[in-house]
């Protein structure tokens, strides 16, 4: 299976399962990495839970993994949950597997569940 990445505009990206079950899952981006360096670097770092020394991470995991969402947010150590500076990934779960991954920057962690398409 692979992943399809789509630029939704206004800093929003959407990554979905492409439905092809021929290989190990991977994430790719439309366009060149040079055109989107911060997006690709931050998206990949957060997916792999790799933090810089000056960052903090917040997690919001569901109790069950069917028809639910998991959120991971990263911001500077000095950021408050109400500051709109968080980089957030939302994973959509269905039948105990991730079927969609989305990324949004500049989100207040206190509102991390709002505004997703």
C-alpha positions in Angstrom: 0.0 0.0 0.0 1.2 3.5 -0.6 0.1 7.0 0.5 -1.2 9.8 -1.7 -0.3 13.4 -0.5 -2.5 16.3 -1.7 -2.0 20.0 -1.2 -5.3 21.4 -0.1 -4.1 25.0 0.0 -3.8 27.5 2.9 -1.1 25.4 4.5 -3.3 22.3 4.6 -2.1 18.9 3.4 -4.0 15.6 3.1 -2.4 12.2 3.0 -4.6 9.1 2.2 -4.1 5.4 1.6 -3.9 4.9 -2.1 -5.5 1.5 -1.8 -2.8 -0.4 -3.6 -1.6 -3.4 -1.4 1.6 -4.2 -3.3 4.3 -2.8 -1.0 5.1 -1.4 2.4 3.3 1.8 3.3 5.2 5.0 2.5 4.5 8.7 2.4 5.4 10.9 -0.6 4.7 14.5 -1.5 3.4 16.1 -4.6 6.0 18.5 -6.0 9.6 18.7 -5.0 11.0 18.6 -1.5 12.9 21.8 -2.3 9.6 23.6 -2.9 8.2 22.5 0.5 11.2 22.0 2.8 9.6 23.0 6.1 6.5 21.0 5.4 8.3 17.8 4.5 10.8 18.2 7.3 8.2 18.9 10.0 5.6 16.4 8.7 8.2 13.6 8.7 9.7 14.5 12.0 6.3 14.5 13.7 5.3 11.2 12.1 8.5 9.7 13.5 8.2 11.4 16.9 11.6 13.1 16.4 11.7 16.3 18.4 14.3 19.1 18.5 15.8 19.9 21.9 13.6 23.0 22.3 10.3 21.3 21.4 7.4 19.6 23.3 4.9 17.0 22.1 1.2 16.6 23.0 -0.7 13.4 22.2 -4.5 12.7 22.0 -5.0 9.0 21.5 -8.4 7.3 21.2 -9.5 4.5 23.5 -10.6 2.4 20.5 -9.1 2.4 17.0 -12.2 2.2 14.7 -13.8 5.4 13.3 -11.7 7.6 15.6 -8.8 10.0 15.3 -5.3 10.3 16.9 -3.7 13.7 17.2 0.0 14.5 17.7 1.1 18.1 18.2 4.6 19.7 18.4 5.6 23.2 19.4 8.4 25.1 21.1 8.9 24.3 24.8 7.7 27.8 25.7 4.4 27.5 23.8 1.1 27.3 25.8 -1.6 24.9 24.6 -3.7 28.0 23.7 -0.9 29.5 21.4 -1.7 29.0 17.7 1.8 27.7 17.0 1.4 24.0 17.1 2.1 21.7 14.2 -0.5 19.0 14.3 -1.0 15.6 12.6 -4.3 13.8 12.6 -4.4 10.1 11.9 -7.8 8.6 11.0 -8.3 5.1 12.2 -10.6 2.4 10.8 -10.7 -1.3 11.7 -7.5 -0.9 13.8 -5.4 0.7 11.0 -4.5 4.2 10.0 -6.3 5.0 6.7 -5.6 8.7 6.5 -2.9 11.2 7.7 -3.3 14.9 7.7 -1.0 17.8 8.7 -1.8 21.4 9.8 0.6 24.1 11.1 -0.3 27.1 13.3 -3.0 25.4 15.4 -3.8 26.1 19.0 -3.5 22.7 20.8 -6.7 23.6 22.8 -8.5 23.5 19.4 -6.7 20.7 17.7 -9.8 18.7 16.9 -11.4 21.7 15.0 -11.0 22.7 11.3 -10.1 19.4 9.7 -11.6 18.4 6.3 
